[in-house]
Amino acid sequence: MSSLFKVNFSKKDYLKILIVMPMIRLLFPVDVQSQALAVCSTAAILDRVQLNTYITLIEKYLNAISTITAEFEQCDSRGFISNGYFFMKRIGGVFALKMDCKSSNGKVVLIKNDKVTYYNRELREKTETAIYTSPLAFLLDKKIDLHRNTKILSAMEENGRIIITFCQAFGDSDGAIKLVFQKEQLLAKEPAAIEQWVIFKNKSDLNDSIMITLKNQKYSTVANEEFDRYY
């Protein structure tokens, strides 16, 4: 039997689907249809034992990171999409991260020395804020301890992925972050990889977000000079 019918729908719910889906096919393109059908995908909330298991595995992965290079695709809640290069270094408690848009007049986000710097190449403008107000502040910890230093907002398994959303338990950040991993990679001995980051400006409004998908991740060396330039 199809996985669609593993969800506990009532007869009334089935009738709604039978009525609504033909209308969706007529009115909307294929990509919107697929999003509507995704509502029917199976999603399971993790129980306490599962949550502790996956949090421990995620901590192990994050604490083992030294350097990551990747390509990224970023999409905000308004649907604006940008692409570029992702660099991250986390060695001996020193953390640095850089997201550099591919376009010559694009923007650069640089996290270094407890500061988040936003640089607009086109306007040649730079703004800075303290990383402690960012949901990424947990990456500054010499040993990442999500059990102790974060508050779990949601945790689920969906379509072979483990999805954890959390915020800081302490500090000045109002935001939250969602990490998406492939379940098989987390459970296997092979290195896991963060498939997606979703950053929320305010944990009470999860509709205002920036989704970052990482592709072609490599654990190669990143020169320190990479985090000293905006070009």
GURO-67764 format. One record per residue: x, y, z of N, C-alpha, C in turn; residue in one letter. Coordinates in steps of 0.1 Angstrom, whole numbers, padded with zeros to 4 digits, always signed. Layout:
<gubas>
XYZXYZXYZA;...
</gubas>
This chain:
<gubas>
+0008-0012+0000+0000+0000+0000+0009+0012+0000M;+0005+0023-0007+0012+0035-0008+0014+0041+0005S;+0026+0048+0007+0029+0055+0020+0019+0066+0023S;+0012+0070+0012+0002+0081+0014-0009+0077+0024L;-0012+0063+0024-0023+0059+0032-0019+0054+0046F;-0006+0056+0049-0002+0053+0062-0005+0064+0072K;-0009+0076+0067-0013+0087+0075-0027+0085+0079V;-0030+0088+0092-0044+0085+0097-0053+0096+0093N;-0058+0096+0081-0068+0105+0076-0082+0100+0079F;-0091+0109+0082-0105+0105+0084-0112+0105+0070S;-0124+0099+0069-0131+0099+0056-0134+0113+0051K;-0136+0122+0060-0138+0136+0056-0126+0142+0050K;-0114+0138+0055-0101+0143+0050-0099+0138+0036D;-0102+0125+0033-0101+0119+0020-0110+0127+0010Y;-0122+0130+0014-0131+0137+0005-0125+0151+0001L;-0119+0157+0011-0113+0171+0009-0102+0169-0002K;-0094+0159+0000-0082+0157-0009-0088+0154-0024I;-0098+0145-0024-0104+0142-0037-0109+0154-0045L;-0115+0163-0037-0120+0176-0042-0110+0186-0046I;-0100+0188-0037-0090+0198-0039-0079+0195-0049V;-0074+0183-0050-0063+0180-0058-0066+0182-0073M;-0077+0178-0079-0080+0182-0093-0079+0197-0095P;-0084+0205-0086-0084+0219-0087-0069+0224-0087M;-0061+0218-0079-0046+0222-0079-0040+0219-0092I;-0043+0207-0098-0037+0203-0111-0041+0213-0122R;-0053+0218-0121-0058+0227-0132-0053+0241-0130L;-0051+0246-0118-0048+0260-0115-0033+0262-0114L;-0025+0253-0110-0012+0255-0106-0002+0247-0114F;+0011+0252-0116+0021+0244-0123+0025+0232-0115P;+0034+0224-0122+0038+0211-0116+0045+0213-0102V;+0054+0223-0101+0062+0225-0089+0053+0229-0077D;+0042+0236-0080+0033+0239-0069+0025+0227-0065V;+0021+0219-0075+0014+0206-0072+0022+0198-0063Q;+0035+0197-0066+0044+0188-0058+0045+0193-0043S;+0044+0206-0041+0045+0212-0028+0032+0208-0021Q;+0021+0209-0028+0008+0205-0021+0007+0191-0018A;+0013+0182-0026+0013+0168-0023+0022+0165-0012L;+0033+0173-0010+0043+0171+0001+0036+0171+0014A;+0024+0178+0015+0017+0178+0028+0014+0164+0033V;+0012+0155+0023+0008+0141+0026+0020+0133+0029C;+0033+0138+0028+0044+0130+0031+0045+0126+0046S;+0051+0115+0049+0051+0110+0063+0062+0118+0071T;+0058+0123+0082+0067+0130+0091+0064+0125+0105A;+0075+0121+0113+0073+0116+0126+0081+0124+0136A;+0074+0128+0147+0081+0135+0158+0090+0126+0165I;+0102+0129+0168+0112+0121+0175+0108+0120+0190L;+0109+0108+0195+0106+0106+0210+0119+0110+0217D;+0119+0110+0230+0130+0115+0238+0143+0106+0236R;+0141+0093+0235+0153+0085+0233+0159+0088+0219V;+0150+0088+0209+0155+0091+0195+0162+0105+0195Q;+0156+0115+0201+0161+0128+0201+0175+0129+0207L;+0177+0122+0219+0190+0122+0226+0200+0115+0217N;+0196+0104+0210+0205+0097+0201+0210+0106+0190T;+0201+0113+0183+0204+0121+0171+0212+0134+0176Y;+0208+0140+0187+0215+0151+0192+0230+0148+0195I;+0232+0136+0201+0246+0132+0204+0254+0130+0191T;+0247+0124+0181+0254+0122+0168+0257+0135+0161L;+0248+0145+0162+0250+0158+0156+0261+0165+0163I;+0261+0165+0176+0272+0171+0184+0286+0165+0180E;+0286+0152+0178+0299+0145+0174+0303+0150+0161K;+0294+0151+0151+0297+0157+0138+0302+0171+0139Y;+0295+0180+0146+0299+0194+0147+0313+0196+0153L;+0315+0188+0164+0328+0189+0171+0340+0183+0163N;+0337+0175+0153+0348+0169+0145+0351+0178+0133A;+0343+0188+0131+0346+0197+0119+0358+0205+0121I;+0367+0206+0111+0379+0215+0112+0376+0225+0101S;+0375+0220+0088+0372+0230+0077+0362+0224+0068T;+0354+0232+0062+0344+0228+0052+0344+0239+0040I;+0345+0234+0028+0342+0243+0016+0331+0237+0009T;+0322+0245+0003+0311+0240-0004+0305+0251-0013A;+0296+0248-0022+0288+0258-0029+0274+0259-0021E;+0269+0271-0021+0256+0272-0014+0245+0279-0023F;+0233+0275-0020+0222+0282-0026+0213+0287-0014E;+0210+0300-0015+0203+0307-0004+0190+0312-0009Q;+0179+0309-0001+0166+0314-0005+0159+0320+0008C;+0155+0332+0006+0148+0339+0018+0133+0337+0017D;+0126+0342+0027+0112+0340+0028+0104+0347+0017S;+0111+0357+0010+0105+0364-0001+0107+0357-0014R;+0114+0346-0014+0117+0338-0026+0129+0343-0034G;+0137+0352-0028+0149+0357-0035+0160+0346-0033F;+0166+0342-0044+0176+0332-0045+0190+0337-0048I;+0200+0333-0041+0214+0337-0045+0223+0325-0043S;+0234+0325-0051+0243+0313-0051+0257+0318-0048N;+0266+0310-0042+0279+0314-0040+0288+0303-0034G;+0298+0307-0027+0308+0298-0021+0307+0299-0006Y;+0308+0287+0001+0308+0286+0015+0321+0282+0021F;+0326+0288+0031+0338+0285+0038+0336+0285+0053F;+0341+0274+0059+0339+0274+0074+0352+0267+0080M;+0356+0273+0091+0368+0268+0098+0365+0268+0113K;+0368+0257+0120+0365+0256+0134+0376+0247+0140R;+0387+0254+0144+0399+0247+0150+0403+0253+0163I;+0404+0245+0173+0409+0249+0186+0400+0260+0192G;+0387+0259+0190+0378+0269+0196+0377+0282+0188G;+0385+0283+0177+0384+0295+0169+0375+0292+0157V;+0365+0300+0155+0355+0298+0145+0354+0309+0135F;+0353+0305+0122+0352+0315+0112+0343+0309+0101A;+0334+0318+0095+0325+0313+0085+0324+0325+0074L;+0324+0321+0062+0322+0331+0051+0313+0325+0040K;+0303+0334+0036+0295+0331+0025+0297+0342+0015M;+0301+0338+0003+0305+0348-0007+0297+0345-0020D;+0288+0355-0023+0280+0354-0035+0288+0354-0048C;+0284+0346-0058+0292+0345-0070+0293+0358-0078K;+0283+0366-0078+0283+0378-0086+0293+0388-0081S;+0299+0395-0090+0310+0405-0087+0305+0416-0078S;+0292+0419-0079+0286+0430-0070+0277+0424-0059N;+0279+0411-0057+0271+0404-0046+0275+0408-0032G;+0269+0401-0023+0272+0404-0009+0281+0393-0003K;+0287+0397+0008+0296+0387+0016+0291+0387+0030V;+0290+0376+0036+0287+0375+0050+0299+0368+0056V;+0305+0375+0066+0317+0370+0072+0316+0370+0088L;+0318+0358+0094+0318+0357+0108+0332+0354+0113I;+0337+0363+0121+0350+0361+0126+0352+0371+0139K;+0360+0366+0148+0363+0374+0160+0350+0379+0167N;+0341+0370+0169+0328+0373+0176+0319+0383+0169D;+0322+0386+0156+0314+0396+0149+0308+0389+0136K;+0297+0394+0132+0291+0391+0119+0292+0403+0111V;+0299+0402+0099+0300+0414+0091+0293+0411+0077T;+0285+0421+0073+0278+0421+0061+0284+0431+0052Y;+0289+0427+0040+0296+0436+0031+0288+0436+0018Y;+0284+0448+0013+0278+0449+0000+0288+0455-0010N;+0293+0446-0019+0303+0450-0029+0298+0462-0038R;+0286+0461-0042+0281+0471-0051+0281+0485-0044E;+0276+0486-0032+0276+0499-0025+0288+0501-0017L;+0297+0491-0016+0309+0492-0007+0305+0497+0007R;+0295+0490+0012+0291+0493+0026+0293+0481+0035E;+0297+0483+0047+0299+0472+0056+0292+0475+0069K;+0284+0465+0074+0278+0466+0087+0282+0455+0096T;+0282+0457+0109+0287+0446+0118+0277+0445+0129E;+0276+0433+0134+0268+0430+0146+0275+0419+0154T;+0272+0418+0167+0278+0408+0175+0272+0394+0172A;+0280+0384+0171+0275+0370+0168+0267+0365+0179I;+0268+0370+0191+0260+0365+0202+0245+0368+0200Y;+0242+0377+0191+0228+0380+0188+0223+0371+0176T;+0232+0362+0171+0229+0353+0160+0226+0339+0165S;+0217+0332+0159+0215+0318+0163+0227+0309+0160P;+0237+0314+0153+0249+0306+0150+0259+0307+0161L;+0256+0314+0172+0265+0316+0183+0270+0303+0189A;+0262+0292+0188+0266+0279+0194+0279+0274+0188F;+0282+0278+0176+0294+0273+0169+0307+0279+0176L;+0305+0289+0184+0317+0295+0191+0322+0286+0202L;+0313+0278+0208+0317+0270+0219+0329+0260+0216D;+0338+0260+0224+0350+0251+0222+0346+0237+0220K;+0336+0233+0229+0330+0220+0227+0315+0222+0226K;+0309+0219+0214+0295+0221+0212+0287+0211+0220I;+0278+0216+0229+0269+0208+0237+0255+0213+0235D;+0248+0207+0226+0234+0211+0223+0225+0207+0234L;+0228+0196+0241+0219+0191+0252+0218+0202+0263H;+0230+0209+0265+0230+0218+0277+0227+0232+0272R;+0232+0236+0261+0232+0251+0257+0222+0255+0248N;+0213+0246+0243+0203+0250+0234+0189+0245+0239T;+0179+0251+0234+0165+0246+0236+0159+0241+0223K;+0155+0228+0224+0150+0222+0212+0135+0226+0210I;+0133+0232+0198+0119+0237+0195+0111+0226+0187L;+0118+0218+0179+0111+0207+0172+0122+0197+0167S;+0117+0185+0166+0127+0174+0162+0118+0164+0155A;+0121+0161+0142+0113+0151+0135+0122+0144+0124M;+0116+0133+0120+0122+0125+0109+0112+0126+0097E;+0117+0130+0086+0108+0131+0074+0115+0128+0061E;+0110+0119+0054+0116+0115+0041+0130+0111+0042N;+0134+0104+0052+0148+0100+0054+0157+0110+0059G;+0152+0121+0064+0160+0132+0070+0157+0134+0084R;+0167+0138+0092+0165+0142+0106+0165+0157+0106I;+0155+0163+0111+0153+0178+0111+0152+0183+0126I;+0162+0191+0130+0162+0196+0144+0162+0211+0143I;+0153+0217+0150+0152+0232+0151+0154+0236+0166T;+0163+0245+0168+0167+0249+0182+0171+0263+0183F;+0171+0268+0195+0176+0282+0198+0185+0281+0210C;+0192+0292+0213+0201+0293+0224+0193+0292+0237Q;+0198+0284+0246+0191+0284+0260+0195+0296+0268A;+0206+0302+0265+0211+0314+0272+0216+0324+0261F;+0217+0337+0265+0223+0346+0256+0213+0356+0251G;+0217+0364+0241+0209+0375+0236+0202+0373+0223D;+0203+0361+0217+0198+0358+0204+0183+0356+0205S;+0175+0362+0196+0161+0360+0195+0158+0350+0184D;+0168+0346+0176+0166+0337+0165+0167+0322+0168G;+0165+0314+0158+0166+0300+0159+0172+0294+0146A;+0176+0282+0147+0182+0276+0135+0177+0261+0133I;+0175+0257+0121+0171+0244+0118+0183+0237+0110K;+0186+0225+0114+0197+0217+0107+0190+0205+0102L;+0193+0202+0089+0188+0190+0082+0199+0181+0078V;+0198+0168+0082+0208+0158+0079+0201+0146+0073F;+0209+0139+0064+0204+0126+0059+0205+0116+0071Q;+0194+0109+0074+0194+0099+0085+0205+0089+0084K;+0206+0083+0072+0216+0072+0069+0230+0077+0072E;+0233+0089+0068+0247+0094+0070+0249+0096+0085Q;+0240+0101+0093+0242+0102+0107+0244+0089+0114L;+0237+0079+0110+0238+0066+0116+0250+0058+0112L;+0255+0061+0100+0266+0053+0094+0279+0058+0099A;+0290+0051+0096+0303+0055+0101+0309+0065+0091K;+0304+0066+0079+0309+0076+0070+0306+0090+0075E;+0314+0100+0071+0311+0114+0076+0298+0119+0072P;+0291+0125+0082+0278+0131+0079+0280+0145+0073A;+0270+0151+0068+0271+0165+0062+0258+0172+0065A;+0259+0185+0068+0247+0193+0070+0241+0195+0056I;+0230+0190+0053+0224+0192+0040+0218+0206+0038E;+0212+0211+0049+0206+0224+0049+0206+0231+0062Q;+0208+0244+0062+0206+0252+0074+0194+0262+0071W;+0186+0264+0081+0175+0274+0079+0176+0283+0092V;+0179+0295+0089+0181+0305+0100+0168+0314+0101I;+0163+0314+0113+0151+0322+0116+0155+0334+0124F;+0151+0346+0120+0154+0358+0127+0148+0359+0141K;+0136+0353+0142+0128+0353+0155+0122+0340+0157N;+0125+0333+0168+0120+0320+0171+0105+0319+0172K;+0099+0331+0174+0084+0331+0176+0078+0333+0162S;+0086+0335+0151+0080+0337+0138+0089+0329+0128D;+0085+0316+0127+0093+0307+0118+0090+0309+0103L;+0082+0319+0100+0079+0322+0086+0090+0331+0080N;+0097+0338+0088+0107+0347+0083+0120+0340+0084D;+0125+0335+0073+0137+0326+0074+0146+0328+0062S;+0158+0323+0063+0168+0322+0052+0172+0307+0052I;+0170+0301+0040+0173+0287+0039+0186+0286+0031M;+0196+0278+0036+0209+0277+0029+0211+0262+0027I;+0212+0258+0014+0215+0245+0010+0229+0243+0006T;+0237+0234+0011+0251+0232+0008+0252+0221-0002L;+0261+0223-0012+0263+0213-0023+0278+0211-0024K;+0282+0199-0029+0296+0196-0031+0305+0199-0020N;+0301+0195-0008+0309+0197+0004+0322+0190+0004Q;+0333+0197+0008+0346+0190+0009+0352+0195+0023K;+0360+0186+0028+0366+0189+0041+0381+0192+0038Y;+0383+0202+0030+0396+0206+0026+0401+0218+0033S;+0414+0221+0032+0420+0232+0040+0415+0245+0034T;+0412+0254+0044+0408+0268+0040+0419+0278+0045V;+0425+0285+0037+0435+0295+0041+0429+0305+0050A;+0437+0309+0060+0432+0320+0069+0429+0333+0062N;+0436+0335+0051+0434+0348+0043+0420+0349+0037E;+0414+0337+0035+0401+0337+0030+0391+0345+0038E;+0393+0345+0051+0384+0352+0061+0388+0366+0064F;+0398+0371+0056+0403+0385+0057+0399+0394+0046D;+0392+0389+0036+0389+0397+0024+0374+0396+0020R;+0370+0406+0013+0356+0407+0008+0356+0407-0007Y;+0366+0401-0014+0366+0401-0028+0369+0387-0033Y;
</gubas>
